[in-house]
Amino acid sequence: MKTKLTNKLDIQHPVIQAPMAIAAGGALAAAVSGAGGLGLIGGGYGDNEWLAEQFGLAGRQSVGCGLITWSLQEKPYLLQLVLEQDPAAVFLSFGDPAPFASDIRAANVLLICQVQTLRDAKHAMDVGADIIVAQGAEAGGHGEKRATFTIVPEVADYIARHSPDTLLCAAGGVADGRGLAAALMLGADGVVIGSRFWASEEALVHPNMLQAAVDATGDETIRSSVMDIARKLAWPERYTARVLKNAFTERWHNDINGLISAAEEEAKKWSAAWVDGEVNTANTFVGEATGLIGSIKPAVEIFETIISEAETRLRNNFV
């Protein structure tokens, strides 16, 4: 499948694997790039040693890296480490990309900015983003309130009027070929897929959490901030994270002040549960597309199925 995105990134198909923090390591990114897309290492919570290890695991495949923008302001040295790896792209999300855009451009690396509002899309274009990712609230992990089906065409229209050389990807709820085909019809040049690749054999995810996602439907997800409080992560209030509902969200989602008061004890419980894959306490970070996962497969097989489905839908006029 050829679009402006495939030409820009020199890839075969318009699919980018989301840089899911912790879950997306070098093996997953390399598998997606090897299949004909762009794989991204999820460097949001990584340190120097982890990032170097994951780029090493990617081998000779051309991969990029995603970083959490607000957190990067506290650890700007991580960007330099990533740029030293000669990445295919740097993917920034959740914060102001302006302080980092010039360094990325100076390294001759493509800048991908994920946004959740039209306002932030305009700002990303102003600072020179090569690719905008319009993320809907259906997405797993962190995001905001806009829906994919409306934010994507709105951003597409703005790009067409004001910055036609900027490319656009859709994210949030895209998990199969139907979603890819629909995104192209909405005006996107490609898609960023998270949850479906999160549920791959290469992802760095506890087996219990993978099984929980396979067994769940999109009805069983929730956007909340309780897991960030439990992890003592200072996420800006505007961003919540979509996870599977469990006993922890049931207990604390509507009692944030109570959780803050009990944070020390609850943080220990949550962290231990995360290591053990105890899904009733630790949260499984997956989007509404969890109901479309079905099974855990190699990333290449997932990728090829998505492309085949999309090509069939487009060829047959969606019949």
Buried (B, 14 or more C-beta within 10 A) or exposed (E): BEBBBBEBBEBEBBBBBBBBBBBBBBBBBBBBBBBBBBBBBBBBEBEEEBBBEBBEBBEEBBBBBBBBBBBBEEBEEBBEBBBEBEBBBBBBBBBBBBBBBEBBBEBEBBBBBBBBBBEBBBBBBEBBBBBBBBBBBBBBBBBBEBEBBEBBBBBBEBBEEEBEEBBBBBBBBBBBBBBBBBBBEBBBBBBBBBBBBBBBBBBBBBEBBBBBBBEBEBEBBBBBBBBBBBBEBEBEEEBBBBBBBBEBBEBBBEEEEEBEEBBEEBBEBBBEBBEEBBBEBBBBBBBBBBBBBEEBBEBBBBBBBBBEBBBBBBEEEEE
